Amino acid sequence: MSKTGAVLIAVLIVGVLLFGGCAAQRADAGDTVVVHYTGGLDDGRVFDSSIGDEPLQFVIGGGELLPAFEKALVGMQAGEAKTITIPAEEAYGPHYEDLVFVLDMELLHEGAEVEVGDILSLPMPNGMVLSGVVVDISESSFTLDANSILAGEDLTFDIHLVKIVETA
């Protein structure tokens, strides 16, 4: 074998050792991952963030989070970041007007005061509990919106995959 051939083989072996078996691990369904995230709305408001707090740990595909959020992590490498937008239909759905109720103030306990923005849970005669946000108040009634506060909103997430803890 010539000297040039031996050098080429040596370079090839070093290349395989350095790069061949060291492909970065990519997240996949079933993997336990740790992420930092910030969730925002179209108008720039932030509705949730893990920044400045503990990162979120979960199993991709475990159903703990919005499916589109979990799916966005598939194929990412530890240290990688991306921004995704989840349409309202894939997030918390549309805002349904039939989940907005005008209720009589008499439903509240005597002396109870309610303000716009309060979250109430009211027992109903059928044994169910109606929960929602107070969105309007008049002298004799208040309006309770039982939609998710994120219903009808497209959600934008800045996601940073901190690490892959365990693979499936």
Secondary structure as UniProt FT lines:
FT   HELIX           3..15
FT   HELIX           16..20
FT   TURN            29..30
FT   STRAND          32..40
FT   TURN            42..43
FT   STRAND          46..49
FT   TURN            51..52
FT   STRAND          56..59
FT   TURN            60..61
FT   HELIX           67..73
FT   TURN            74..75
FT   TURN            78..79
FT   STRAND          81..86
FT   HELIX           88..90
FT   TURN            91..92
FT   HELIX           97..99
FT   STRAND          100..104
FT   HELIX           105..107
FT   TURN            110..111
FT   TURN            116..117
FT   STRAND          119..123
FT   TURN            125..126
FT   STRAND          129..137
FT   STRAND          141..145
FT   TURN            149..152
FT   STRAND          155..166
//
